[in-house]
Amino acid sequence: MHTIYTPDIARITRIETVTTNEKIFDISFIEKEAQKKFNFLPGQFVELTVFGVGEAPFSITSNPNNKEKFQLCIRSVGSVSQAIHNLKEGAKVGIRGPFGKGTFPYEAAKGHNVLVVAGGLGLAPLMSFLTYMFDYREEYKNIMIIYGAVNPGNILYKNEISYWSSREDVKVCVTVDNPDDKWTGEIGVCTKLIPRVDFKPEDTYTIVCGPPVMYKYVVQELEKKNFTDDKIFLSLERRMECGVGKCNHCHIGNKLACVDGPVFSLWEIRDLKEAI
Ligand SMILES: Cc1cc2nc3c(=O)[nH]c(=O)nc-3n(C[C@H](O)[C@H](O)[C@H](O)COP(=O)(O)OP(=O)(O)OC[C@H]3O[C@@H](n4cnc5c(N)ncnc54)[C@H](O)[C@@H]3O)c2cc1C
């Protein structure tokens, strides 16, 4: 019997080691039908099972227009993520999803400026939104990407960043907390770069994804520039179990990150003390 807890079987078709802690996995479903019905939106996530180990949520990082496969970027931190890092190309995993209602505002932001603020692994979930936006570049106004990493070795998606940097229709600012001898870019936390944004607040959607500690400071800087609650979007990760709104593990006040989020506008979560 197939229930909401039954994963579909998928295969890891390619593994790319990106940093000492993060790997990118290309995954496609064994059954053609499962692949066909797997349509996701930027900001959604899957529950991935490593058989015999367990299940954990991971954001889908690939472009929703790519229907052949999807991609995850996974940091090895615990039992499931370590186990998937130990798998080889060709290995089978279980996938439930896509889950999440609150997606990045890829439609609402059309016709407006877009500011993306990413910290560390937070760039991974944003990749789905960013690559989608570049497919429809003419539908958005100015785009600026601010990305902060701990050190140059931790920077994810280096090829994509250098491609975006070579384009004239996007401004990319990468900063690191701890530079090495070769680093010639910005130094310091990503919030430091927000004062340089010259987009009109009423015409700008801001999308933020990064470690929990970052949100409060990013929001403070955005508010200093008069950016408003309804146009600031935050991806909130919480310890999650079922992914489908049954277990209540991922509650944020009266909201559940899995079914109400994981992306929320600041307006939606403003009064929830534990949100940011
Ligand atoms: C919507 C969503 C999207 C995500 N997307 C990504 C992604 O794209 N890439 C990615 O790498 N990760 C992502 N994560 C985070 C990932 O799901 C977690 O890191 C998950 O815990 C990994 O599972 P694990 O079994 O490897 O680690 P676990 O064994 O669960 O341990 C992970 C860490 O959590 C700590 N921990 C364990 N149990 C608890 C507990 N009860 N309370 C608090 N802390 C605890 C551990 O000490 C360890 O540091 C996402 C999470 C959510 C909710």
The ligand as an SDF file (V2000), in Angstrom:
LIG
                    3D

 53 58  0  0  0  0  0  0  0  0999 V2000
   13.3110   22.3080    4.5810 C   0  0  0  0  0  0  0  0  0  0  0  0
   14.7360   21.8990    4.8510 C   0  0  0  0  0  0  0  0  0  0  0  0
   15.6490   21.9440    3.8230 C   0  0  0  0  0  0  0  0  0  0  0  0
   16.9770   21.5470    4.0380 C   0  0  0  0  0  0  0  0  0  0  0  0
   17.8520   21.5930    3.0040 N   0  0  0  0  0  0  0  0  0  0  0  0
   19.1090   21.1630    3.1620 C   0  0  0  0  0  0  0  0  0  0  0  0
   20.0220   21.1460    2.0800 C   0  0  0  0  0  0  0  0  0  0  0  0
   19.6950   21.5520    0.9540 O   0  0  0  0  0  0  0  0  0  0  0  0
   21.2640   20.6480    2.2960 N   0  0  0  0  0  0  0  0  0  0  0  0
   21.6520   20.1970    3.5530 C   0  0  0  0  0  0  0  0  0  0  0  0
   22.7960   19.7520    3.6870 O   0  0  0  0  0  0  0  0  0  0  0  0
   20.8190   20.2360    4.6080 N   0  0  0  0  0  0  0  0  0  0  0  0
   19.5640   20.6860    4.4500 C   0  0  0  0  0  0  0  0  0  0  0  0
   18.6990   20.6900    5.5100 N   0  0  0  0  0  0  0  0  0  0  0  0
   19.1890   20.3040    6.8320 C   0  0  0  0  0  0  0  0  0  0  0  0
   19.1620   18.8020    7.0130 C   0  0  0  0  0  0  0  0  0  0  0  0
   17.8590   18.2950    6.8390 O   0  0  0  0  0  0  0  0  0  0  0  0
   19.6170   18.4810    8.4590 C   0  0  0  0  0  0  0  0  0  0  0  0
   20.9650   18.8340    8.6130 O   0  0  0  0  0  0  0  0  0  0  0  0
   19.3840   17.0340    8.8290 C   0  0  0  0  0  0  0  0  0  0  0  0
   19.3920   16.9420   10.2440 O   0  0  0  0  0  0  0  0  0  0  0  0
   20.4440   16.0980    8.2890 C   0  0  0  0  0  0  0  0  0  0  0  0
   20.1440   14.8150    8.7480 O   0  0  0  0  0  0  0  0  0  0  0  0
   21.2550   13.8600    9.3680 P   0  0  0  0  0  0  0  0  0  0  0  0
   20.5910   12.5790    9.7240 O   0  0  0  0  0  0  0  0  0  0  0  0
   22.4170   13.8120    8.4660 O   0  0  0  0  0  0  0  0  0  0  0  0
   21.7390   14.6320   10.6370 O   0  0  0  0  0  0  0  0  0  0  0  0
   21.2950   14.4210   12.1600 P   0  0  0  0  0  0  0  0  0  0  0  0
   21.7980   13.0960   12.6400 O   0  0  0  0  0  0  0  0  0  0  0  0
   19.8580   14.7000   12.2740 O   0  0  0  0  0  0  0  0  0  0  0  0
   22.1640   15.5690   12.8360 O   0  0  0  0  0  0  0  0  0  0  0  0
   22.2740   16.8610   12.2370 C   0  0  0  0  0  0  0  0  0  0  0  0
   22.7160   17.8800   13.2380 C   0  0  0  0  0  0  0  0  0  0  0  0
   21.6230   18.1670   14.0870 O   0  0  0  0  0  0  0  0  0  0  0  0
   21.9740   17.8910   15.4300 C   0  0  0  0  0  0  0  0  0  0  0  0
   20.7950   17.2610   16.0210 N   0  0  0  0  0  0  0  0  0  0  0  0
   20.4660   15.9530   16.0160 C   0  0  0  0  0  0  0  0  0  0  0  0
   19.2840   15.7720   16.6710 N   0  0  0  0  0  0  0  0  0  0  0  0
   18.8740   16.9970   17.1000 C   0  0  0  0  0  0  0  0  0  0  0  0
   17.7270   17.4900   17.7970 C   0  0  0  0  0  0  0  0  0  0  0  0
   16.7500   16.6860   18.2310 N   0  0  0  0  0  0  0  0  0  0  0  0
   17.6180   18.8290   18.0050 N   0  0  0  0  0  0  0  0  0  0  0  0
   18.5690   19.6760   17.5770 C   0  0  0  0  0  0  0  0  0  0  0  0
   19.6700   19.2730   16.9070 N   0  0  0  0  0  0  0  0  0  0  0  0
   19.8240   17.9610   16.6810 C   0  0  0  0  0  0  0  0  0  0  0  0
   23.1620   16.9800   15.3690 C   0  0  0  0  0  0  0  0  0  0  0  0
   23.9730   17.1330   16.5060 O   0  0  0  0  0  0  0  0  0  0  0  0
   23.8540   17.4430   14.1070 C   0  0  0  0  0  0  0  0  0  0  0  0
   24.6600   18.5630   14.3460 O   0  0  0  0  0  0  0  0  0  0  0  0
   17.3790   21.1070    5.3240 C   0  0  0  0  0  0  0  0  0  0  0  0
   16.4570   21.0750    6.3680 C   0  0  0  0  0  0  0  0  0  0  0  0
   15.1480   21.4710    6.1530 C   0  0  0  0  0  0  0  0  0  0  0  0
   14.1620   21.4280    7.2750 C   0  0  0  0  0  0  0  0  0  0  0  0
  1  2  1  0
  2  3  1  0
  2 52  2  0
  3  4  2  0
  4  5  1  0
  4 50  1  0
  5  6  2  0
  6  7  1  0
  6 13  1  0
  7  8  2  0
  7  9  1  0
  9 10  1  0
 10 11  2  0
 10 12  1  0
 12 13  2  0
 13 14  1  0
 14 15  1  0
 14 50  1  0
 15 16  1  0
 16 17  1  0
 16 18  1  0
 18 19  1  0
 18 20  1  0
 20 21  1  0
 20 22  1  0
 22 23  1  0
 23 24  1  0
 24 25  2  0
 24 26  1  0
 24 27  1  0
 27 28  1  0
 28 29  2  0
 28 30  1  0
 28 31  1  0
 31 32  1  0
 32 33  1  0
 33 34  1  0
 33 48  1  0
 34 35  1  0
 35 36  1  0
 35 46  1  0
 36 37  1  0
 36 45  1  0
 37 38  2  0
 38 39  1  0
 39 40  1  0
 39 45  2  0
 40 41  1  0
 40 42  2  0
 42 43  1  0
 43 44  2  0
 44 45  1  0
 46 47  1  0
 46 48  1  0
 48 49  1  0
 50 51  2  0
 51 52  1  0
 52 53  1  0
M  END
$$$$
